[in-house]
Each structure stands twice: as structure tokens, then as C-alpha cells.
Amino acid sequence: MKKNDCALVLGGYVNGYSIIKELYEKKIEEIVLFGCFRELASYSNKIKKFVLIDNTPDSLRREIEKLHQEYEKIIVFPTNDLQLENLHTIYPEIHSFCFLPFNPENLLTCLDKYIQYSYCEKLGVPYPKTILLQKKDDLENIKTIQFPVLLKPNKREDLRRKVFRNLKIDNTEDMKKVQKEIENYLDTGIKFLASEIIPGNGNCIYAYVGYRDQKGRTLNEWTGKKLSQYPDNFGVFSAASNEAPEEVLVQGRTLLNSMDIKGIAQPEFKYDCRDKKYKLMEINLRSMMWHRVGNLSGVNLQYSQYMDALGKKVSPQVQVKNKNIHFLYMKHEIKNLIMQKKYLRTFLKNIIESDETHFAVFDRKDIKPFLKDSTDIVSGAIKKFLRVLGITG
């Protein structure tokens, strides 16, 4: 006999594990994890099962249809852009029994960072000076932006093929060194954005995170900031907190409403000390790595989606702002300690200077994901050491 419903989490990295933890804490026990390989969340005792899939729409559809033999309704929680694109591809076959947290009419358009910046232009939301590179001749236009410049694909192409996620170009000499590589990528159809680099390090980055239902209503929302990134100022989350000014909330809400983005989404801004504005970097249309900050500060967006999918009332929540709450991913913090000079002060500040400090993976009642992650740190360090010695390629 079929069970009523389950939560299906796609991807078992830190963001996937945080979704699992939030739902489990809310007494949701039917949690299934799909992944392309065994990431840390696949070792959790909070999931019913882990299913290995290929990173293709067909593989995802087949396994979802098999899961439908066990559950009447499947509530899907994606964690990266390729998963969103794959879900969009198979939407006609699965939407009758799956709750899919996006707007199928504009998802692919809204994933394009250049489209995101075009909305900023219309709405008066600040963003970095940016040009679109679609063909080789467009590379000449980079000269219109003052170096250093940050180059990145207009979509997360690195999830489907070999291409950098972002590339810092400091001067014209650097540009000459990488020009042929960029031209080859352009020939394959990849588009790039070349943007001015806003000064400041990882602790200048803020986020608005909201859940909008299929009627376009914001059911819950929160804001926060990164305290540090890994491996550098253009990397990913290492530590974060629940601090953010009202301006971030207003701009983030404006973007999601105007673009009619549905589901969980996160506009990310960087504070520019030159003109004191919060400028959009990108909008993630799914849960990013440090979304548990919202959960820890009183706003349960994953649970809001779950309840909304079942047609149940979603209670509005007010984020805790009178306490300073820190959330750390120790794997990245330790790597920063090793790789960055003078990082010890930042490391101690991230841990100590808060009212509460929480860790991304460690859970005494669910220790295997932490052990898996710790093993990866050690094995990664050994491999790097061997490469330095020239023992491995």
C-alpha cells in the first residue's frame, strides 16, 4: 500500500543535509535522498533511503517514477541549478504527482544571470557594471570595464561540462593569457558575463532568502550574511550569520516578486563601500549551502515548502535578530586556516564572537556524515601533499 507523501532531497552535500535536518526536526520521517555519488548526507540516519542516479533528466525521471510506486505525492527539494533544469525537462511527466518548487514558465530564463541583471536595471536595484560575452568580438568590450574583472558563465555551466565557475582577470596581460581559452568556450556556445569586481572580502556578502508559493505569495523569509568564504573571496560559504540590514530584505523581496520567482530563492548582494550600496551578485533559485542560518534563527523555509505542498497552513515566522547566530562549515574553515595567512583571527571570531555557534555537519545523534566529511579532509590533504612531492599526478 502506498504511503501518502515523502520529501525528496536532490544532492547530499551541506545544503542537502541541512534540508534533511530541518525536516527531520519537524518530525518529517519519510525523507529520501537522490544523488549522483555518495556525499555526506547519504550516510545520515535521518533518511529512509539513498538512491544513486545519473546526472541526466531520464535517470531522474525513472527513479522518481519508481518512488511514486511507494508514495502518492513527492515533494522535491533541489540543491543545484542542473537539478532544476533536469526537473524542468521532465516536468510534463511528473508534475501530476510531484510538488516542484519553481515557476515552470520562466525558470530557465530566471537562471540566466544576465537576465537577473536586466531586472535590476528595470527595478533600480544596484548591480556591478557588466557586459555579456556571446562571441569572440565581444571580448574587445571588456576594455570598457576597469580591471580587475570577474568572468563567469551566465549559467552554472560547470555542473554539466568542464569550465571554470569564475575567473579573476587582473589586467590586460592576464586577459591575453586566457583569451584563447575563452574563445574556445565561446565557440562551444557558452556565454560569459564580465563584471567589475566590487572591493571587499567574503564578509561583505549578504542574502535575502524567501519562499513564494504558486500564487506568488511570500510565506516566509529571512536575511543573513557570509562571514567568510572558501577558498578565497570568490569562493563558497565557509561561515555565515543572521545579520543583515533592512535594505537587503527590501531589494531581495522586490526582485523575487517582480521576476515572479516561485519556491525557495536567494538573491545575494555584495556591499560596495565606494557608494554604500548593496549590489546583486546572483539569484539562486534553490537552497544554497548556508540556508540553515534561517532555520537556526527561527524561519523554517524547507518546512514551509513541505506544508504548502500538502495544502496545509504555513504559519508566518519572524526571524530572530536580537541574537548573533553563527553557522560554520568546519571543513572549509580548517582549509582556510591552512591556506590563508593571518586567518586565525577570523577563524576565532567566527567561532567565539556570537551568542550561538552551530556547525554544518556535526550531530552527536547522526555522526556518520561528520565522519565521512572528516575523512574527506584527511584524504584530500594527503593527496595534495603527494602532489607537492610529485608522487601523484
C-alpha positions as CSV (number, residue, x, y, z in Angstrom):
1,M,0.0,0.0,0.0
2,K,1.3,3.4,-0.9
3,K,2.3,5.9,1.7
4,N,0.8,9.5,1.5
5,D,3.9,11.6,0.8
6,C,7.7,11.9,1.1
7,A,10.3,14.6,0.9
8,L,12.8,14.0,-1.9
9,V,16.1,15.8,-1.5
10,L,18.3,16.0,-4.5
11,G,22.0,16.1,-3.6
12,G,23.7,15.2,-0.4
13,Y,26.2,17.9,0.2
14,V,25.9,20.5,3.1
15,N,22.8,22.2,1.7
16,G,21.1,18.8,1.1
17,Y,22.0,17.6,4.6
18,S,20.7,20.9,6.1
19,I,17.3,20.3,4.4
20,I,17.2,16.8,5.8
21,K,18.0,18.1,9.3
22,E,15.3,20.8,9.2
23,L,12.6,18.4,8.0
24,Y,13.6,15.7,10.5
25,E,13.5,18.2,13.3
26,K,9.9,19.0,12.3
27,K,9.0,15.3,12.6
28,I,9.1,14.5,8.9
29,E,10.3,10.9,8.7
30,E,9.7,10.0,5.1
31,I,12.8,11.6,3.6
32,V,14.5,10.1,0.5
33,L,17.8,11.3,-0.9
34,F,18.9,11.1,-4.6
35,G,22.5,11.7,-5.5
36,C,25.0,11.1,-8.4
37,F,27.5,9.8,-5.8
38,R,27.7,9.2,-2.1
39,E,28.0,12.6,-0.5
40,L,27.9,13.1,3.3
41,A,24.1,13.2,3.7
42,S,23.8,9.7,2.2
43,Y,25.3,8.3,5.5
44,S,22.6,10.0,7.6
45,N,20.3,8.0,9.8
46,K,17.6,10.6,9.2
47,I,16.8,9.4,5.7
48,K,14.7,6.4,4.6
49,K,17.0,5.5,1.7
50,F,19.6,6.8,-0.7
51,V,19.2,6.2,-4.4
52,L,22.2,6.6,-6.8
53,I,21.2,8.3,-10.1
54,D,22.9,9.7,-13.2
55,N,23.1,13.4,-13.7
56,T,20.5,13.2,-16.5
57,P,16.8,14.0,-16.9
58,D,16.0,10.4,-17.9
59,S,17.7,8.9,-14.9
60,L,15.9,11.3,-12.6
61,R,12.5,10.7,-14.2
62,R,12.9,6.9,-13.9
63,E,13.8,7.0,-10.3
64,I,11.1,9.4,-9.4
65,E,8.5,7.2,-11.2
66,K,9.8,4.2,-9.1
67,L,9.5,6.3,-6.0
68,H,5.9,7.1,-7.0
69,Q,5.1,3.4,-6.6
70,E,5.8,3.9,-2.9
71,Y,4.4,7.4,-2.3
72,E,1.3,9.2,-3.6
73,K,3.0,12.6,-3.6
74,I,6.6,13.5,-3.8
75,I,7.8,16.9,-2.6
76,V,11.1,17.8,-4.3
77,F,13.9,19.8,-2.8
78,P,16.6,20.6,-5.4
79,T,20.1,21.9,-4.4
80,N,21.8,22.9,-7.7
81,D,20.9,24.5,-11.0
82,L,21.3,21.4,-13.1
83,Q,18.8,19.6,-11.0
84,L,16.4,22.4,-11.6
85,E,17.0,22.2,-15.4
86,N,16.5,18.4,-15.3
87,L,13.3,18.8,-13.3
88,H,12.1,21.4,-15.8
89,T,12.8,19.0,-18.7
90,I,10.7,16.2,-17.1
91,Y,8.0,18.5,-15.7
92,P,5.2,17.2,-18.0
93,E,5.7,13.6,-17.0
94,I,5.9,14.1,-13.2
95,H,4.1,17.3,-12.2
96,S,0.8,15.5,-11.5
97,F,2.3,13.7,-8.5
98,C,5.3,15.8,-7.7
99,F,5.5,19.2,-6.0
100,L,8.1,21.1,-7.9
101,P,9.3,24.4,-6.2
102,F,9.7,26.7,-9.2
103,N,7.7,28.6,-11.9
104,P,7.9,26.3,-15.0
105,E,7.0,29.3,-17.2
106,N,10.1,31.3,-16.5
107,L,12.6,29.0,-14.7
108,L,15.2,28.8,-17.5
109,T,15.1,32.5,-18.1
110,C,15.5,33.4,-14.5
111,L,18.5,31.1,-14.1
112,D,20.4,33.4,-16.6
113,K,22.5,35.9,-14.6
114,Y,22.3,38.4,-17.4
115,I,18.5,38.3,-17.3
116,Q,18.8,38.8,-13.5
117,Y,20.9,41.9,-14.0
118,S,18.4,43.2,-16.6
119,Y,15.7,43.1,-14.0
120,C,18.0,45.1,-11.7
121,E,18.3,47.7,-14.4
122,K,14.4,48.0,-14.7
123,L,13.8,48.0,-10.9
124,G,16.6,50.3,-9.8
125,V,18.3,47.5,-7.8
126,P,22.1,48.1,-7.8
127,Y,24.4,45.6,-9.6
128,P,28.0,45.6,-10.8
129,K,28.9,47.1,-14.2
130,T,28.6,44.0,-16.5
131,I,28.8,43.1,-20.2
132,L,27.6,40.0,-21.9
133,L,30.1,38.0,-24.0
134,Q,28.4,35.8,-26.7
135,K,31.0,35.8,-29.4
136,K,34.7,36.4,-29.9
137,D,34.3,40.0,-31.0
138,D,32.7,40.8,-27.6
139,L,36.0,40.3,-25.8
140,E,37.0,43.7,-27.0
141,N,34.3,45.2,-24.8
142,I,36.0,44.0,-21.7
143,K,38.1,47.2,-22.1
144,T,35.1,49.2,-21.1
145,I,35.3,47.8,-17.6
146,Q,38.1,48.8,-15.3
147,F,40.4,45.9,-14.3
148,P,40.3,43.7,-12.3
149,V,37.3,41.9,-13.9
150,L,35.4,38.8,-12.8
151,L,34.5,36.4,-15.6
152,K,31.8,33.7,-15.2
153,P,29.4,31.7,-17.3
154,N,25.9,33.3,-17.4
155,K,24.6,30.0,-16.1
156,R,26.1,27.2,-14.0
157,E,27.8,25.5,-17.0
158,D,30.4,24.0,-14.7
159,L,27.8,21.5,-13.4
160,R,27.4,19.9,-16.9
161,R,30.8,20.3,-18.6
162,K,34.4,21.3,-17.8
163,V,34.6,25.1,-17.4
164,F,35.6,27.4,-14.6
165,R,32.9,28.7,-12.2
166,N,34.6,32.2,-12.1
167,L,37.9,33.6,-13.2
168,K,39.5,36.8,-11.9
169,I,41.4,38.8,-14.6
170,D,43.7,41.4,-13.1
171,N,45.0,43.2,-16.2
172,T,45.4,43.1,-19.9
173,E,48.3,40.7,-19.7
174,D,46.2,38.3,-17.8
175,M,43.5,38.7,-20.5
176,K,45.9,37.8,-23.2
177,K,46.9,34.6,-21.4
178,V,43.3,33.3,-21.2
179,Q,41.9,34.8,-24.3
180,K,42.3,31.7,-26.5
181,E,40.7,29.5,-23.8
182,I,37.7,31.9,-23.6
183,E,37.4,32.0,-27.3
184,N,37.2,28.2,-27.4
185,Y,34.5,28.2,-24.8
186,L,32.5,30.8,-26.8
187,D,32.8,28.6,-29.8
188,T,31.0,25.8,-27.9
189,G,28.1,28.1,-27.1
190,I,28.9,29.1,-23.6
191,K,28.1,32.7,-22.8
192,F,30.0,34.7,-20.2
193,L,29.5,37.8,-18.0
194,A,32.4,40.1,-17.4
195,S,31.8,42.2,-14.3
196,E,33.6,44.8,-12.4
197,I,34.9,43.5,-9.1
198,I,33.4,45.1,-6.1
199,P,36.0,45.7,-3.4
200,G,35.8,43.9,-0.1
201,N,36.2,40.3,1.1
202,G,33.7,37.5,1.9
203,N,32.2,39.3,4.9
204,C,30.6,41.9,2.6
205,I,28.1,39.4,1.1
206,Y,24.5,39.4,2.2
207,A,21.5,37.4,1.2
208,Y,17.7,37.5,1.2
209,V,16.0,34.1,1.2
210,G,12.3,33.7,0.7
211,Y,9.7,31.1,-0.1
212,R,7.0,32.2,-2.6
213,D,4.1,29.8,-3.2
214,Q,2.5,29.1,-6.6
215,K,0.1,32.0,-6.1
216,G,3.1,34.3,-5.7
217,R,2.7,35.0,-2.0
218,T,5.8,35.2,0.2
219,L,5.0,32.8,3.0
220,N,8.3,33.2,4.9
221,E,11.6,34.9,4.5
222,W,14.9,35.7,6.3
223,T,18.2,37.6,5.7
224,G,21.8,37.0,6.7
225,K,25.4,37.5,5.6
226,K,28.6,35.5,4.9
227,L,31.4,35.9,7.4
228,S,34.0,34.1,5.3
229,Q,34.3,32.1,2.1
230,Y,36.5,29.3,0.8
231,P,38.9,29.1,-1.0
232,D,39.0,32.9,-1.5
233,N,36.8,36.0,-1.8
234,F,35.2,34.5,-4.9
235,G,34.6,31.1,-3.3
236,V,31.7,29.5,-1.5
237,F,30.3,29.6,2.1
238,S,32.6,28.9,5.0
239,A,30.9,30.8,7.8
240,A,27.7,32.9,8.0
241,S,25.4,34.7,10.4
242,N,21.8,36.1,10.7
243,E,23.0,39.7,10.4
244,A,21.7,41.9,7.6
245,P,20.3,45.4,7.1
246,E,16.7,46.1,6.1
247,E,17.8,47.2,2.6
248,V,18.8,43.6,1.7
249,L,15.3,42.4,2.6
250,V,13.6,45.1,0.6
251,Q,15.8,44.6,-2.5
252,G,15.5,40.8,-2.4
253,R,11.8,40.8,-2.0
254,T,11.4,43.3,-4.8
255,L,13.4,41.0,-7.2
256,L,11.6,37.8,-6.4
257,N,8.2,39.5,-6.7
258,S,9.0,41.3,-9.9
259,M,10.5,38.3,-11.6
260,D,7.7,36.1,-10.3
261,I,10.1,33.5,-9.0
262,K,8.4,30.7,-7.0
263,G,9.7,28.3,-4.5
264,I,12.8,29.0,-2.4
265,A,15.2,31.6,-3.9
266,Q,18.1,33.6,-2.7
267,P,19.3,36.9,-4.1
268,E,22.9,37.5,-3.0
269,F,24.3,41.0,-2.7
270,K,27.7,42.5,-2.0
271,Y,28.1,45.7,-0.1
272,D,30.1,48.3,-2.1
273,C,31.9,50.7,0.3
274,R,32.5,53.2,-2.6
275,D,28.8,54.2,-3.0
276,K,27.4,52.4,0.1
277,K,25.1,50.2,-2.0
278,Y,24.2,46.5,-1.8
279,K,24.7,45.2,-5.4
280,L,23.2,42.0,-6.7
281,M,25.7,39.2,-7.4
282,E,23.3,36.5,-8.4
283,I,20.0,34.9,-7.6
284,N,20.0,31.2,-6.6
285,L,16.6,29.6,-7.4
286,R,17.1,26.8,-4.8
287,S,18.6,26.3,-1.3
288,M,22.2,27.4,-1.1
289,M,24.9,26.0,1.2
290,W,24.2,28.1,4.3
291,H,20.4,28.2,4.2
292,R,20.3,26.6,7.7
293,V,21.1,30.1,9.1
294,G,17.4,30.8,8.6
295,N,16.3,27.6,10.3
296,L,18.6,28.3,13.3
297,S,17.2,31.9,13.6
298,G,13.6,30.9,13.6
299,V,12.5,30.7,10.0
300,N,11.8,27.2,8.5
301,L,11.7,27.7,4.8
302,Q,12.1,24.0,3.9
303,Y,9.2,23.1,6.3
304,S,7.2,26.0,4.8
305,Q,7.6,24.4,1.4
306,Y,6.6,21.0,2.7
307,M,3.4,22.3,4.4
308,D,2.5,24.4,1.4
309,A,2.9,21.3,-0.9
310,L,0.4,19.4,1.2
311,G,-2.1,22.3,1.1
312,K,-1.7,23.0,4.9
313,K,-1.5,26.4,6.6
314,V,2.0,27.9,6.7
315,S,2.5,30.0,9.8
316,P,4.4,33.2,9.3
317,Q,7.6,33.3,11.2
318,V,9.7,36.3,12.4
319,Q,13.5,35.9,12.2
320,V,15.5,36.2,15.4
321,K,17.6,39.3,15.1
322,N,18.3,40.1,18.8
323,K,20.9,37.3,19.0
324,N,24.0,36.9,16.9
325,I,23.9,33.4,15.4
326,H,26.9,31.9,13.6
327,F,26.9,28.9,11.3
328,L,30.2,27.3,10.3
329,Y,31.4,24.6,7.9
330,M,34.5,23.4,9.7
331,K,35.9,21.6,6.7
332,H,36.2,25.0,4.8
333,E,37.3,26.9,8.0
334,I,40.1,24.4,8.6
335,K,41.2,24.7,4.9
336,N,41.2,28.5,5.2
337,L,43.4,28.2,8.3
338,I,45.9,26.1,6.3
339,M,45.8,28.1,3.1
340,Q,45.3,31.7,4.1
341,K,47.9,33.8,6.0
342,K,46.6,35.5,9.2
343,Y,43.2,33.7,9.1
344,L,43.4,32.6,12.7
345,R,41.9,35.8,13.9
346,T,38.9,35.5,11.5
347,F,38.5,31.8,12.5
348,L,38.4,32.6,16.2
349,K,36.0,35.5,15.6
350,N,33.6,33.3,13.6
351,I,33.5,30.7,16.4
352,I,33.6,32.9,19.5
353,E,32.1,36.3,18.8
354,S,28.4,35.2,18.7
355,D,25.6,34.4,21.1
356,E,25.2,30.9,19.4
357,T,27.6,29.0,17.2
358,H,26.4,26.0,15.2
359,F,28.3,23.6,12.9
360,A,27.1,22.5,9.5
361,V,27.7,18.7,9.7
362,F,28.4,17.7,13.3
363,D,25.5,16.0,15.0
364,R,26.0,13.7,18.0
365,K,22.9,11.7,17.1
366,D,23.9,11.4,13.5
367,I,27.7,11.1,13.5
368,K,28.3,9.3,10.2
369,P,28.0,12.3,7.9
370,F,30.6,14.1,10.1
371,L,32.9,11.1,10.0
372,K,32.6,10.9,6.2
373,D,33.3,14.7,5.9
374,S,36.3,14.4,8.2
375,T,37.7,11.5,6.2
376,D,37.5,13.6,3.1
377,I,39.5,16.4,4.7
378,V,42.3,13.9,5.6
379,S,42.3,12.1,2.3
380,G,42.3,15.5,0.4
381,A,45.2,16.7,2.5
382,I,47.2,13.6,1.8
383,K,46.5,13.8,-2.0
384,K,47.7,17.4,-2.0
385,F,50.8,16.6,-0.1
386,L,51.6,13.7,-2.5
387,R,51.1,16.0,-5.5
388,V,53.5,18.5,-4.0
389,L,56.1,15.8,-3.7
390,G,55.4,14.8,-7.3
391,I,54.3,11.3,-6.3
392,T,50.9,11.5,-7.9
393,G,49.7,13.4,-11.0
